[in-house]
Amino acid sequence: MNDKKRVIAVIALFSFMAAGIAASVLREKESAVSGRPEPIPPAADGKGPVVIYYFHGFQRCQGCIRTEKMLREVTSEAFAGEMKSGLVAFRAINVEDLANVELVERFSVTARHPVIADEADGPGGPWQELKDVPGDKARLRQVVEAVVRPMLAKRQAQK
C-alpha cells in the first residue's frame, strides 16, 4: 500500500513539473510571437503620432489589467477621430520582453504605468510619465486629455 501511494505521489509530482514547463514554454512562445510591437504608421500629416504607452510585465494583477483597459477605453473615446487619422495611437508594452528594451530604456520605465510621447518628429520627442493614475475613468480622461491635447495643438500650430 505504501508503494502505491509513493507511485501516485511521484506521478503527481512529475505531472505538476510537466505542466509548469509547458506553461513556461508557452509563455516564452507568446512573448516571441508578440515580440516587438507593431510599427506605428505615420499620421495623415506624415508625422509620427502622439502615443499613449501602457507599460506592464508578464505577471499582471487585476488593478494593472483594469488600468490598461480604462486607458485603452479613454484613448479610443476621447481621441476617436485622431486615432482614425493616425494622430494618436495606443500601445501596451511588456517591460519584461527583451524586444521592448529600447522603449523601456528610452522612458526609463521602472513601474507599470502610462507614458504619453509626442513622436511627431520620431522617437526622442517630448514625453510625459503619468505617475499617479486615477482609478476613476472620468478623472483619467481629464488627466490624459490635459497631456495629449496640448501636444496635438502644438502640431496644429506648426502647420
Secondary structure, DSSP 8 states (H G I E B T S, - for coil): -HHHHHHHHHHHHHHHHHHHHHHHHHHHHHHHHH-S-------TTSS--EEEEEEE-SS--HHHHHHHHHHHHHHHHHTHHHHHTTSEEEEEEETTSGGGHHHHHHTT--SS-EEEEE-TTSTTS-EEE--S--SSHHHHHHHHHHHHHHHHHHHHHT-
